[in-house]
Amino acid sequence: MFVFFLQWLNGKEVMDHSGGHLPFEVEVTPMLTFDKPNRITAAVNNTLTPTTLPPGEIQYLTGGDW
């Protein structure tokens, strides 16, 4: 489940998206280079928190009960 998603095309940020169960799309045609390869870069953080879908549960393990 993706919580936060950033996407770049050829070094320029084209979108960010929050929410793991929701689709997303972005129009990138004007940003494409047609005379050389294009590079897509994505950064994903899938940390569950109480505000994410599905909600995460934080457990604090102490006393060696790992």
C-alpha positions, 0 to 999 in steps of 0.5 A: 500500500502506497501512502505517499508517491512522488513522480518525476519525469526527466528531473522535473516533478510532475505529481504527488499522490497520497493514498494507497487505494486510490488510482491516479494519473497525470498527463506528461506528453508535453514533458516528454523528450522524443529525441532521447530516452526519458527517465521516470523517477518515483519515491514511495513511502509506505509507512502506516499511520493512524491517518492512512488507508488502511489505518496503521497501528503503532506498537511500542515494544518494551522489555524485550517482547520484540 
